[in-house]
Amino acid sequence: MSEASEGISAPATYAEELVELTNEARGTEGLEPLKISECAESAALGREALVDRELEHAPLKPVLVACEADSAAENPS
């Protein structure tokens, strides 16, 4: 593992932890919890090799089309 990615959980574990913490924060604000899209998760895990590189915004259109979605939120990968 590179120096930049030390301390980072496996991508799937990190995603689960991130959604859990986000939903806790949303709950305190009275907002509905986020739901994980298996389709979008699969696309994201396919980009896990970028963990060792600088984060950048990836094109979302292919994921939106593949997952039959109209919109998406943040996409750092």
N, C-alpha and C positions, 0 to 999 in steps of 0.2 A: 504494500500500500504506500502511496506517495505521502510526502510530508503534508501536502494540502488536504488529503482525505483522512488523515489520522483522526480517530475519535468519532468518525462518522459511522453510523450503523449501516448494516446492509440496506440497500435501497428499499426493499419491501418493508422492512422493520421501521426504517426512518419514515416512510410514508404513513404507516399505521400510527406511529407516535405523533406525527405532525397533524393528522386528521383528528386524533383524539384530543390533543391540546387545543386545536382550533375549535372543536365542538364544545369543549369546556368553556372557552372564552365566549363563544356565540351564545351558549346557554345562559351565561351571566347577563347577557344583553337582551335576553328574551327572543333570540333568533332560533330558527329551526336548524338542526344539525346538518352538516354536509354529508353527502353520500358518496362513496367511492364507486366510480365507474370502472368495471372490469376491463372494458375496452380501452379507456384512456390510461388505466394503470398499465396495461400490457404495452401500450405505445411508450409510456414513460420509462418502464423498465428496460425497454429496448435501447434507450439512450443512456443507460447507467454508465457506460464506458467514459462518458464525459466528466465523471466525478473528478478525475485528475486534471481537468482543464478548467479554464475560466468559464463561468456561467454566461450563457447568452440566451436570447429569446429564439426559440425554434419556431419554424412555420407551423401554425395550428390548423390550417385548412385541411391537410391530409387526415389529421386526427378527427376533426369535426365531421368530415365526410365519412370516414370509416366507422365512426361511432354514432352516426346519424344524430349529431347534436347541432343545435343552433348557435350556441355560445359556450365560452369557457372563460375561466378566470386566469390567474397568473400561471405562467408556463416557464419558470426558470429551469433550464436544463443544460 
